[in-house]
């Protein structure tokens, strides 16, 4: 993963991107903020998608990730740290 944000990368956070019933969307390979996600093995088999982001933000920061999946509508995931 490429992290272009000027933040401390000392802490990882795993975010479930898609619930079980949306497993077909797990061919995601990019977070639009500029961070590139390398899909883990099994993603292309329709398993629920999880990625680990090495971002650290001040407490209370809300970030909206736009998940881009070719051929499907964009999906927004809002995370408050």
PyMOL Python script that loads the backbone (N, CA, C, O; Angstrom):
from pymol import cmd

cmd.read_pdbstr("""\
ATOM      1  N   UNK A   1       0.842  -1.188   0.000  1.00  0.00           N
ATOM      2  CA  UNK A   1       0.000   0.000   0.000  1.00  0.00           C
ATOM      3  C   UNK A   1       0.879   1.240   0.000  1.00  0.00           C
ATOM      4  O   UNK A   1       1.896   1.287   0.692  1.00  0.00           O
ATOM      5  N   UNK A   2       0.499   2.215  -0.753  1.00  0.00           N
ATOM      6  CA  UNK A   2       1.222   3.474  -0.793  1.00  0.00           C
ATOM      7  C   UNK A   2       0.471   4.481   0.061  1.00  0.00           C
ATOM      8  O   UNK A   2      -0.713   4.736  -0.158  1.00  0.00           O
ATOM      9  N   UNK A   3       1.160   5.045   1.023  1.00  0.00           N
ATOM     10  CA  UNK A   3       0.540   6.018   1.921  1.00  0.00           C
ATOM     11  C   UNK A   3       1.167   7.377   1.645  1.00  0.00           C
ATOM     12  O   UNK A   3       2.313   7.631   2.019  1.00  0.00           O
ATOM     13  N   UNK A   4       0.409   8.243   0.990  1.00  0.00           N
ATOM     14  CA  UNK A   4       0.926   9.561   0.641  1.00  0.00           C
ATOM     15  C   UNK A   4       0.574  10.628   1.666  1.00  0.00           C
ATOM     16  O   UNK A   4       0.928  11.794   1.491  1.00  0.00           O
ATOM     17  N   UNK A   5      -0.120  10.244   2.735  1.00  0.00           N
ATOM     18  CA  UNK A   5      -0.514  11.217   3.745  1.00  0.00           C
ATOM     19  C   UNK A   5       0.612  11.441   4.745  1.00  0.00           C
ATOM     20  O   UNK A   5       1.245  10.479   5.180  1.00  0.00           O
ATOM     21  N   UNK A   6       0.875  12.694   5.119  1.00  0.00           N
ATOM     22  CA  UNK A   6       1.965  12.997   6.055  1.00  0.00           C
ATOM     23  C   UNK A   6       1.550  12.731   7.500  1.00  0.00           C
ATOM     24  O   UNK A   6       1.407  13.664   8.291  1.00  0.00           O
ATOM     25  N   UNK A   7       1.360  11.466   7.839  1.00  0.00           N
ATOM     26  CA  UNK A   7       0.957  11.105   9.191  1.00  0.00           C
ATOM     27  C   UNK A   7       1.870  10.010   9.713  1.00  0.00           C
ATOM     28  O   UNK A   7       2.615   9.392   8.953  1.00  0.00           O
ATOM     29  N   UNK A   8       1.806   9.780  11.000  1.00  0.00           N
ATOM     30  CA  UNK A   8       2.606   8.751  11.651  1.00  0.00           C
ATOM     31  C   UNK A   8       2.057   7.376  11.293  1.00  0.00           C
ATOM     32  O   UNK A   8       0.867   7.117  11.478  1.00  0.00           O
ATOM     33  N   UNK A   9       2.906   6.498  10.786  1.00  0.00           N
ATOM     34  CA  UNK A   9       2.465   5.172  10.355  1.00  0.00           C
ATOM     35  C   UNK A   9       2.790   4.096  11.384  1.00  0.00           C
ATOM     36  O   UNK A   9       3.188   2.992  11.011  1.00  0.00           O
ATOM     37  N   UNK A  10       2.633   4.390  12.646  1.00  0.00           N
ATOM     38  CA  UNK A  10       3.039   3.426  13.662  1.00  0.00           C
ATOM     39  C   UNK A  10       1.884   2.560  14.144  1.00  0.00           C
ATOM     40  O   UNK A  10       2.087   1.694  14.995  1.00  0.00           O
ATOM     41  N   UNK A  11       0.697   2.766  13.633  1.00  0.00           N
ATOM     42  CA  UNK A  11      -0.462   2.015  14.105  1.00  0.00           C
ATOM     43  C   UNK A  11      -1.294   1.573  12.911  1.00  0.00           C
ATOM     44  O   UNK A  11      -1.544   2.348  11.989  1.00  0.00           O
ATOM     45  N   UNK A  12      -1.721   0.308  12.944  1.00  0.00           N
ATOM     46  CA  UNK A  12      -2.551  -0.225  11.868  1.00  0.00           C
ATOM     47  C   UNK A  12      -3.992  -0.340  12.329  1.00  0.00           C
ATOM     48  O   UNK A  12      -4.261  -0.554  13.511  1.00  0.00           O
ATOM     49  N   UNK A  13      -4.906  -0.198  11.399  1.00  0.00           N
ATOM     50  CA  UNK A  13      -6.320  -0.390  11.701  1.00  0.00           C
ATOM     51  C   UNK A  13      -6.945  -1.172  10.562  1.00  0.00           C
ATOM     52  O   UNK A  13      -6.813  -0.802   9.396  1.00  0.00           O
ATOM     53  N   UNK A  14      -7.625  -2.255  10.906  1.00  0.00           N
ATOM     54  CA  UNK A  14      -8.287  -3.064   9.892  1.00  0.00           C
ATOM     55  C   UNK A  14      -9.743  -2.645   9.801  1.00  0.00           C
ATOM     56  O   UNK A  14     -10.448  -2.589  10.808  1.00  0.00           O
ATOM     57  N   UNK A  15     -10.187  -2.353   8.589  1.00  0.00           N
ATOM     58  CA  UNK A  15     -11.551  -1.886   8.354  1.00  0.00           C
ATOM     59  C   UNK A  15     -12.265  -2.898   7.464  1.00  0.00           C
ATOM     60  O   UNK A  15     -11.767  -3.249   6.394  1.00  0.00           O
ATOM     61  N   UNK A  16     -13.430  -3.366   7.906  1.00  0.00           N
ATOM     62  CA  UNK A  16     -14.238  -4.232   7.055  1.00  0.00           C
ATOM     63  C   UNK A  16     -14.929  -3.354   6.022  1.00  0.00           C
ATOM     64  O   UNK A  16     -15.780  -2.533   6.363  1.00  0.00           O
ATOM     65  N   UNK A  17     -14.560  -3.529   4.765  1.00  0.00           N
ATOM     66  CA  UNK A  17     -15.092  -2.663   3.722  1.00  0.00           C
ATOM     67  C   UNK A  17     -16.491  -3.071   3.287  1.00  0.00           C
ATOM     68  O   UNK A  17     -17.321  -2.214   2.982  1.00  0.00           O
ATOM     69  N   UNK A  18     -16.757  -4.354   3.258  1.00  0.00           N
ATOM     70  CA  UNK A  18     -18.023  -4.820   2.730  1.00  0.00           C
ATOM     71  C   UNK A  18     -18.595  -5.899   3.630  1.00  0.00           C
ATOM     72  O   UNK A  18     -17.880  -6.825   4.014  1.00  0.00           O
ATOM     73  N   UNK A  19     -19.865  -5.799   3.971  1.00  0.00           N
ATOM     74  CA  UNK A  19     -20.498  -6.867   4.743  1.00  0.00           C
ATOM     75  C   UNK A  19     -20.636  -8.139   3.907  1.00  0.00           C
ATOM     76  O   UNK A  19     -20.473  -8.119   2.687  1.00  0.00           O
ATOM     77  N   UNK A  20     -20.933  -9.215   4.573  1.00  0.00           N
ATOM     78  CA  UNK A  20     -21.018 -10.536   3.946  1.00  0.00           C
ATOM     79  C   UNK A  20     -21.898 -10.525   2.697  1.00  0.00           C
ATOM     80  O   UNK A  20     -21.559 -11.165   1.701  1.00  0.00           O
ATOM     81  N   UNK A  21     -23.030  -9.802   2.737  1.00  0.00           N
ATOM     82  CA  UNK A  21     -23.957  -9.835   1.607  1.00  0.00           C
ATOM     83  C   UNK A  21     -23.508  -8.970   0.434  1.00  0.00           C
ATOM     84  O   UNK A  21     -24.190  -8.928  -0.590  1.00  0.00           O
ATOM     85  N   UNK A  22     -22.377  -8.279   0.561  1.00  0.00           N
ATOM     86  CA  UNK A  22     -21.841  -7.496  -0.553  1.00  0.00           C
ATOM     87  C   UNK A  22     -20.470  -8.013  -0.962  1.00  0.00           C
ATOM     88  O   UNK A  22     -19.639  -7.262  -1.473  1.00  0.00           O
ATOM     89  N   UNK A  23     -20.239  -9.301  -0.733  1.00  0.00           N
ATOM     90  CA  UNK A  23     -18.916  -9.870  -0.997  1.00  0.00           C
ATOM     91  C   UNK A  23     -18.500  -9.745  -2.461  1.00  0.00           C
ATOM     92  O   UNK A  23     -17.309  -9.760  -2.770  1.00  0.00           O
ATOM     93  N   UNK A  24     -19.471  -9.624  -3.357  1.00  0.00           N
ATOM     94  CA  UNK A  24     -19.162  -9.471  -4.781  1.00  0.00           C
ATOM     95  C   UNK A  24     -18.421  -8.176  -5.078  1.00  0.00           C
ATOM     96  O   UNK A  24     -17.893  -8.008  -6.177  1.00  0.00           O
ATOM     97  N   UNK A  25     -18.374  -7.264  -4.123  1.00  0.00           N
ATOM     98  CA  UNK A  25     -17.713  -5.981  -4.376  1.00  0.00           C
ATOM     99  C   UNK A  25     -16.240  -5.999  -3.996  1.00  0.00           C
ATOM    100  O   UNK A  25     -15.578  -4.962  -4.045  1.00  0.00           O
ATOM    101  N   UNK A  26     -15.721  -7.154  -3.622  1.00  0.00           N
ATOM    102  CA  UNK A  26     -14.375  -7.179  -3.057  1.00  0.00           C
ATOM    103  C   UNK A  26     -13.263  -7.182  -4.099  1.00  0.00           C
ATOM    104  O   UNK A  26     -12.115  -7.472  -3.762  1.00  0.00           O
ATOM    105  N   UNK A  27     -13.571  -6.869  -5.352  1.00  0.00           N
ATOM    106  CA  UNK A  27     -12.502  -6.714  -6.332  1.00  0.00           C
ATOM    107  C   UNK A  27     -11.951  -5.288  -6.314  1.00  0.00           C
ATOM    108  O   UNK A  27     -11.438  -4.792  -7.318  1.00  0.00           O
ATOM    109  N   UNK A  28     -12.066  -4.653  -5.176  1.00  0.00           N
ATOM    110  CA  UNK A  28     -11.589  -3.281  -4.997  1.00  0.00           C
ATOM    111  C   UNK A  28     -10.067  -3.258  -5.016  1.00  0.00           C
ATOM    112  O   UNK A  28      -9.432  -4.125  -4.416  1.00  0.00           O
ATOM    113  N   UNK A  29      -9.481  -2.298  -5.684  1.00  0.00           N
ATOM    114  CA  UNK A  29      -8.024  -2.201  -5.668  1.00  0.00           C
ATOM    115  C   UNK A  29      -7.510  -0.792  -5.439  1.00  0.00           C
ATOM    116  O   UNK A  29      -6.306  -0.556  -5.544  1.00  0.00           O
ATOM    117  N   UNK A  30      -8.384   0.144  -5.131  1.00  0.00           N
ATOM    118  CA  UNK A  30      -7.892   1.501  -4.916  1.00  0.00           C
ATOM    119  C   UNK A  30      -8.784   2.257  -3.943  1.00  0.00           C
ATOM    120  O   UNK A  30     -10.010   2.165  -3.997  1.00  0.00           O
ATOM    121  N   UNK A  31      -8.147   3.000  -3.061  1.00  0.00           N
ATOM    122  CA  UNK A  31      -8.852   3.952  -2.217  1.00  0.00           C
ATOM    123  C   UNK A  31      -8.594   5.311  -2.834  1.00  0.00           C
ATOM    124  O   UNK A  31      -7.435   5.681  -3.023  1.00  0.00           O
ATOM    125  N   UNK A  32      -9.622   6.060  -3.153  1.00  0.00           N
ATOM    126  CA  UNK A  32      -9.501   7.247  -3.994  1.00  0.00           C
ATOM    127  C   UNK A  32      -8.645   8.348  -3.376  1.00  0.00           C
ATOM    128  O   UNK A  32      -8.206   9.254  -4.084  1.00  0.00           O
ATOM    129  N   UNK A  33      -8.400   8.283  -2.066  1.00  0.00           N
ATOM    130  CA  UNK A  33      -7.573   9.298  -1.422  1.00  0.00           C
ATOM    131  C   UNK A  33      -6.137   9.276  -1.930  1.00  0.00           C
ATOM    132  O   UNK A  33      -5.346  10.152  -1.583  1.00  0.00           O
ATOM    133  N   UNK A  34      -5.794   8.293  -2.743  1.00  0.00           N
ATOM    134  CA  UNK A  34      -4.438   8.203  -3.249  1.00  0.00           C
ATOM    135  C   UNK A  34      -3.695   7.004  -2.714  1.00  0.00           C
ATOM    136  O   UNK A  34      -2.619   6.674  -3.211  1.00  0.00           O
ATOM    137  N   UNK A  35      -4.243   6.345  -1.711  1.00  0.00           N
ATOM    138  CA  UNK A  35      -3.608   5.151  -1.173  1.00  0.00           C
ATOM    139  C   UNK A  35      -4.013   3.961  -2.031  1.00  0.00           C
ATOM    140  O   UNK A  35      -5.201   3.723  -2.248  1.00  0.00           O
ATOM    141  N   UNK A  36      -3.039   3.221  -2.512  1.00  0.00           N
ATOM    142  CA  UNK A  36      -3.320   2.054  -3.335  1.00  0.00           C
ATOM    143  C   UNK A  36      -3.341   0.814  -2.462  1.00  0.00           C
ATOM    144  O   UNK A  36      -2.406   0.569  -1.699  1.00  0.00           O
ATOM    145  N   UNK A  37      -4.399   0.037  -2.570  1.00  0.00           N
ATOM    146  CA  UNK A  37      -4.547  -1.179  -1.783  1.00  0.00           C
ATOM    147  C   UNK A  37      -4.215  -2.377  -2.659  1.00  0.00           C
ATOM    148  O   UNK A  37      -4.798  -2.553  -3.728  1.00  0.00           O
ATOM    149  N   UNK A  38      -3.284  -3.193  -2.206  1.00  0.00           N
ATOM    150  CA  UNK A  38      -2.980  -4.429  -2.909  1.00  0.00           C
ATOM    151  C   UNK A  38      -3.919  -5.502  -2.360  1.00  0.00           C
ATOM    152  O   UNK A  38      -3.821  -5.857  -1.186  1.00  0.00           O
ATOM    153  N   UNK A  39      -4.819  -6.020  -3.180  1.00  0.00           N
ATOM    154  CA  UNK A  39      -5.767  -7.011  -2.675  1.00  0.00           C
ATOM    155  C   UNK A  39      -5.046  -8.232  -2.119  1.00  0.00           C
ATOM    156  O   UNK A  39      -4.094  -8.732  -2.719  1.00  0.00           O
ATOM    157  N   UNK A  40      -5.510  -8.703  -0.970  1.00  0.00           N
ATOM    158  CA  UNK A  40      -4.932  -9.898  -0.383  1.00  0.00           C
ATOM    159  C   UNK A  40      -5.477 -11.120  -1.099  1.00  0.00           C
ATOM    160  O   UNK A  40      -6.522 -11.052  -1.745  1.00  0.00           O
ATOM    161  N   UNK A  41      -4.775 -12.233  -0.988  1.00  0.00           N
ATOM    162  CA  UNK A  41      -5.220 -13.448  -1.662  1.00  0.00           C
ATOM    163  C   UNK A  41      -6.625 -13.805  -1.199  1.00  0.00           C
ATOM    164  O   UNK A  41      -6.946 -13.687  -0.017  1.00  0.00           O
ATOM    165  N   UNK A  42      -7.451 -14.237  -2.128  1.00  0.00           N
ATOM    166  CA  UNK A  42      -8.818 -14.594  -1.799  1.00  0.00           C
ATOM    167  C   UNK A  42      -9.819 -13.512  -2.148  1.00  0.00           C
ATOM    168  O   UNK A  42     -11.019 -13.778  -2.223  1.00  0.00           O
ATOM    169  N   UNK A  43      -9.342 -12.289  -2.364  1.00  0.00           N
ATOM    170  CA  UNK A  43     -10.286 -11.205  -2.669  1.00  0.00           C
ATOM    171  C   UNK A  43     -11.040 -11.455  -3.959  1.00  0.00           C
ATOM    172  O   UNK A  43     -12.219 -11.119  -4.070  1.00  0.00           O
ATOM    173  N   UNK A  44     -10.362 -12.047  -4.939  1.00  0.00           N
ATOM    174  CA  UNK A  44     -11.027 -12.239  -6.225  1.00  0.00           C
ATOM    175  C   UNK A  44     -11.945 -13.460  -6.221  1.00  0.00           C
ATOM    176  O   UNK A  44     -12.534 -13.786  -7.251  1.00  0.00           O
ATOM    177  N   UNK A  45     -12.077 -14.141  -5.077  1.00  0.00           N
ATOM    178  CA  UNK A  45     -12.963 -15.297  -5.007  1.00  0.00           C
ATOM    179  C   UNK A  45     -14.298 -14.936  -4.380  1.00  0.00           C
ATOM    180  O   UNK A  45     -15.126 -15.817  -4.152  1.00  0.00           O
ATOM    181  N   UNK A  46     -14.526 -13.657  -4.097  1.00  0.00           N
ATOM    182  CA  UNK A  46     -15.807 -13.226  -3.567  1.00  0.00           C
ATOM    183  C   UNK A  46     -15.894 -13.243  -2.059  1.00  0.00           C
ATOM    184  O   UNK A  46     -16.990 -13.270  -1.500  1.00  0.00           O
ATOM    185  N   UNK A  47     -14.748 -13.228  -1.389  1.00  0.00           N
ATOM    186  CA  UNK A  47     -14.767 -13.199   0.070  1.00  0.00           C
ATOM    187  C   UNK A  47     -14.938 -11.763   0.543  1.00  0.00           C
ATOM    188  O   UNK A  47     -14.603 -10.836  -0.194  1.00  0.00           O
ATOM    189  N   UNK A  48     -15.450 -11.554   1.754  1.00  0.00           N
ATOM    190  CA  UNK A  48     -15.565 -10.186   2.272  1.00  0.00           C
ATOM    191  C   UNK A  48     -14.198  -9.513   2.286  1.00  0.00           C
ATOM    192  O   UNK A  48     -13.183 -10.155   2.558  1.00  0.00           O
ATOM    193  N   UNK A  49     -14.179  -8.222   1.992  1.00  0.00           N
ATOM    194  CA  UNK A  49     -12.909  -7.530   1.858  1.00  0.00           C
ATOM    195  C   UNK A  49     -12.496  -6.795   3.111  1.00  0.00           C
ATOM    196  O   UNK A  49     -13.274  -6.034   3.685  1.00  0.00           O
ATOM    197  N   UNK A  50     -11.273  -7.025   3.529  1.00  0.00           N
ATOM    198  CA  UNK A  50     -10.699  -6.266   4.626  1.00  0.00           C
ATOM    199  C   UNK A  50      -9.348  -5.735   4.174  1.00  0.00           C
ATOM    200  O   UNK A  50      -8.594  -6.422   3.484  1.00  0.00           O
ATOM    201  N   UNK A  51      -9.055  -4.512   4.570  1.00  0.00           N
ATOM    202  CA  UNK A  51      -7.713  -3.987   4.345  1.00  0.00           C
ATOM    203  C   UNK A  51      -7.215  -3.409   5.650  1.00  0.00           C
ATOM    204  O   UNK A  51      -8.001  -2.992   6.500  1.00  0.00           O
ATOM    205  N   UNK A  52      -5.910  -3.387   5.799  1.00  0.00           N
ATOM    206  CA  UNK A  52      -5.306  -2.764   6.968  1.00  0.00           C
ATOM    207  C   UNK A  52      -4.679  -1.454   6.521  1.00  0.00           C
ATOM    208  O   UNK A  52      -3.810  -1.440   5.649  1.00  0.00           O
ATOM    209  N   UNK A  53      -5.118  -0.353   7.119  1.00  0.00           N
ATOM    210  CA  UNK A  53      -4.609   0.968   6.771  1.00  0.00           C
ATOM    211  C   UNK A  53      -3.648   1.435   7.852  1.00  0.00           C
ATOM    212  O   UNK A  53      -3.966   1.401   9.041  1.00  0.00           O
ATOM    213  N   UNK A  54      -2.480   1.867   7.429  1.00  0.00           N
ATOM    214  CA  UNK A  54      -1.487   2.352   8.387  1.00  0.00           C
ATOM    215  C   UNK A  54      -1.593   3.860   8.520  1.00  0.00           C
ATOM    216  O   UNK A  54      -0.643   4.586   8.226  1.00  0.00           O
ATOM    217  N   UNK A  55      -2.729   4.320   8.955  1.00  0.00           N
ATOM    218  CA  UNK A  55      -2.951   5.747   9.151  1.00  0.00           C
ATOM    219  C   UNK A  55      -3.181   6.015  10.628  1.00  0.00           C
ATOM    220  O   UNK A  55      -3.805   5.209  11.318  1.00  0.00           O
ATOM    221  N   UNK A  56      -2.683   7.131  11.110  1.00  0.00           N
ATOM    222  CA  UNK A  56      -2.981   7.571  12.468  1.00  0.00           C
ATOM    223  C   UNK A  56      -3.469   9.007  12.375  1.00  0.00           C
ATOM    224  O   UNK A  56      -2.765   9.875  11.859  1.00  0.00           O
ATOM    225  N   UNK A  57      -4.664   9.254  12.871  1.00  0.00           N
ATOM    226  CA  UNK A  57      -5.240  10.591  12.858  1.00  0.00           C
ATOM    227  C   UNK A  57      -5.550  11.009  14.282  1.00  0.00           C
ATOM    228  O   UNK A  57      -5.732  10.150  15.143  1.00  0.00           O
ATOM    229  N   UNK A  58      -5.615  12.311  14.556  1.00  0.00           N
ATOM    230  CA  UNK A  58      -6.008  12.769  15.890  1.00  0.00           C
ATOM    231  C   UNK A  58      -7.394  12.240  16.254  1.00  0.00           C
ATOM    232  O   UNK A  58      -8.254  12.094  15.386  1.00  0.00           O
ATOM    233  N   UNK A  59      -7.604  11.956  17.518  1.00  0.00           N
ATOM    234  CA  UNK A  59      -8.896  11.442  17.978  1.00  0.00           C
ATOM    235  C   UNK A  59     -10.014  12.398  17.580  1.00  0.00           C
ATOM    236  O   UNK A  59      -9.881  13.613  17.724  1.00  0.00           O
ATOM    237  N   UNK A  60     -11.108  11.846  17.082  1.00  0.00           N
ATOM    238  CA  UNK A  60     -12.243  12.653  16.660  1.00  0.00           C
ATOM    239  C   UNK A  60     -12.234  13.003  15.185  1.00  0.00           C
ATOM    240  O   UNK A  60     -13.207  13.561  14.679  1.00  0.00           O
ATOM    241  N   UNK A  61     -11.143  12.682  14.479  1.00  0.00           N
ATOM    242  CA  UNK A  61     -11.065  12.961  13.049  1.00  0.00           C
ATOM    243  C   UNK A  61     -11.992  12.020  12.290  1.00  0.00           C
ATOM    244  O   UNK A  61     -11.983  10.811  12.525  1.00  0.00           O
ATOM    245  N   UNK A  62     -12.790  12.570  11.382  1.00  0.00           N
ATOM    246  CA  UNK A  62     -13.660  11.747  10.540  1.00  0.00           C
ATOM    247  C   UNK A  62     -13.113  11.751   9.119  1.00  0.00           C
ATOM    248  O   UNK A  62     -12.878  12.807   8.533  1.00  0.00           O
ATOM    249  N   UNK A  63     -12.917  10.569   8.581  1.00  0.00           N
ATOM    250  CA  UNK A  63     -12.402  10.404   7.228  1.00  0.00           C
ATOM    251  C   UNK A  63     -13.442   9.645   6.423  1.00  0.00           C
ATOM    252  O   UNK A  63     -13.993   8.651   6.896  1.00  0.00           O
ATOM    253  N   UNK A  64     -13.714  10.108   5.205  1.00  0.00           N
ATOM    254  CA  UNK A  64     -14.610   9.386   4.308  1.00  0.00           C
ATOM    255  C   UNK A  64     -13.757   8.779   3.196  1.00  0.00           C
ATOM    256  O   UNK A  64     -13.159   9.495   2.393  1.00  0.00           O
ATOM    257  N   UNK A  65     -13.711   7.461   3.165  1.00  0.00           N
ATOM    258  CA  UNK A  65     -13.000   6.753   2.106  1.00  0.00           C
ATOM    259  C   UNK A  65     -13.986   6.456   0.988  1.00  0.00           C
ATOM    260  O   UNK A  65     -15.094   5.985   1.246  1.00  0.00           O
ATOM    261  N   UNK A  66     -13.594   6.727  -0.254  1.00  0.00           N
ATOM    262  CA  UNK A  66     -14.408   6.344  -1.398  1.00  0.00           C
ATOM    263  C   UNK A  66     -13.778   5.111  -2.020  1.00  0.00           C
ATOM    264  O   UNK A  66     -12.642   5.151  -2.493  1.00  0.00           O
ATOM    265  N   UNK A  67     -14.522   4.021  -2.016  1.00  0.00           N
ATOM    266  CA  UNK A  67     -14.025   2.761  -2.542  1.00  0.00           C
ATOM    267  C   UNK A  67     -14.496   2.631  -3.982  1.00  0.00           C
ATOM    268  O   UNK A  67     -15.691   2.727  -4.264  1.00  0.00           O
ATOM    269  N   UNK A  68     -13.553   2.414  -4.888  1.00  0.00           N
ATOM    270  CA  UNK A  68     -13.855   2.344  -6.308  1.00  0.00           C
ATOM    271  C   UNK A  68     -13.734   0.893  -6.762  1.00  0.00           C
ATOM    272  O   UNK A  68     -12.676   0.277  -6.631  1.00  0.00           O
ATOM    273  N   UNK A  69     -14.813   0.363  -7.290  1.00  0.00           N
ATOM    274  CA  UNK A  69     -14.826  -1.007  -7.794  1.00  0.00           C
ATOM    275  C   UNK A  69     -15.304  -0.962  -9.239  1.00  0.00           C
ATOM    276  O   UNK A  69     -16.441  -0.571  -9.504  1.00  0.00           O
ATOM    277  N   UNK A  70     -14.448  -1.359 -10.173  1.00  0.00           N
ATOM    278  CA  UNK A  70     -14.761  -1.259 -11.590  1.00  0.00           C
ATOM    279  C   UNK A  70     -16.072  -1.968 -11.920  1.00  0.00           C
ATOM    280  O   UNK A  70     -16.258  -3.141 -11.597  1.00  0.00           O
ATOM    281  N   UNK A  71     -16.968  -1.240 -12.563  1.00  0.00           N
ATOM    282  CA  UNK A  71     -18.231  -1.822 -12.980  1.00  0.00           C
ATOM    283  C   UNK A  71     -19.340  -1.715 -11.956  1.00  0.00           C
ATOM    284  O   UNK A  71     -20.472  -2.121 -12.222  1.00  0.00           O
ATOM    285  N   UNK A  72     -19.027  -1.167 -10.769  1.00  0.00           N
ATOM    286  CA  UNK A  72     -20.029  -1.041  -9.715  1.00  0.00           C
ATOM    287  C   UNK A  72     -20.019   0.392  -9.192  1.00  0.00           C
ATOM    288  O   UNK A  72     -19.028   1.102  -9.363  1.00  0.00           O
ATOM    289  N   UNK A  73     -21.100   0.822  -8.563  1.00  0.00           N
ATOM    290  CA  UNK A  73     -21.127   2.185  -8.004  1.00  0.00           C
ATOM    291  C   UNK A  73     -20.054   2.358  -6.932  1.00  0.00           C
ATOM    292  O   UNK A  73     -19.694   1.406  -6.239  1.00  0.00           O
ATOM    293  N   UNK A  74     -19.553   3.578  -6.808  1.00  0.00           N
ATOM    294  CA  UNK A  74     -18.601   3.865  -5.740  1.00  0.00           C
ATOM    295  C   UNK A  74     -19.277   3.661  -4.393  1.00  0.00           C
ATOM    296  O   UNK A  74     -20.493   3.815  -4.273  1.00  0.00           O
ATOM    297  N   UNK A  75     -18.494   3.318  -3.387  1.00  0.00           N
ATOM    298  CA  UNK A  75     -19.032   3.114  -2.040  1.00  0.00           C
ATOM    299  C   UNK A  75     -18.229   3.979  -1.085  1.00  0.00           C
ATOM    300  O   UNK A  75     -16.998   3.977  -1.115  1.00  0.00           O
ATOM    301  N   UNK A  76     -18.931   4.715  -0.239  1.00  0.00           N
ATOM    302  CA  UNK A  76     -18.252   5.535   0.761  1.00  0.00           C
ATOM    303  C   UNK A  76     -18.250   4.821   2.100  1.00  0.00           C
ATOM    304  O   UNK A  76     -19.262   4.256   2.516  1.00  0.00           O
ATOM    305  N   UNK A  77     -17.110   4.851   2.770  1.00  0.00           N
ATOM    306  CA  UNK A  77     -16.975   4.288   4.107  1.00  0.00           C
ATOM    307  C   UNK A  77     -16.504   5.414   5.012  1.00  0.00           C
ATOM    308  O   UNK A  77     -15.434   5.980   4.787  1.00  0.00           O
ATOM    309  N   UNK A  78     -17.281   5.745   6.025  1.00  0.00           N
ATOM    310  CA  UNK A  78     -16.930   6.825   6.947  1.00  0.00           C
ATOM    311  C   UNK A  78     -16.362   6.224   8.224  1.00  0.00           C
ATOM    312  O   UNK A  78     -16.972   5.349   8.839  1.00  0.00           O
ATOM    313  N   UNK A  79     -15.189   6.705   8.614  1.00  0.00           N
ATOM    314  CA  UNK A  79     -14.524   6.216   9.821  1.00  0.00           C
ATOM    315  C   UNK A  79     -14.205   7.406  10.705  1.00  0.00           C
ATOM    316  O   UNK A  79     -13.610   8.379  10.242  1.00  0.00           O
ATOM    317  N   UNK A  80     -14.590   7.343  11.965  1.00  0.00           N
ATOM    318  CA  UNK A  80     -14.216   8.367  12.937  1.00  0.00           C
ATOM    319  C   UNK A  80     -13.213   7.758  13.902  1.00  0.00           C
ATOM    320  O   UNK A  80     -13.491   6.743  14.541  1.00  0.00           O
ATOM    321  N   UNK A  81     -12.060   8.374  14.002  1.00  0.00           N
ATOM    322  CA  UNK A  81     -10.993   7.849  14.859  1.00  0.00           C
ATOM    323  C   UNK A  81     -11.136   8.374  16.271  1.00  0.00           C
ATOM    324  O   UNK A  81     -10.329   8.041  17.139  1.00  0.00           O
TER     325      UNK A  81
END
""", "prot")
cmd.dss("prot")
cmd.show_as("cartoon", "prot")
cmd.util.cbc("prot")
cmd.orient("prot")
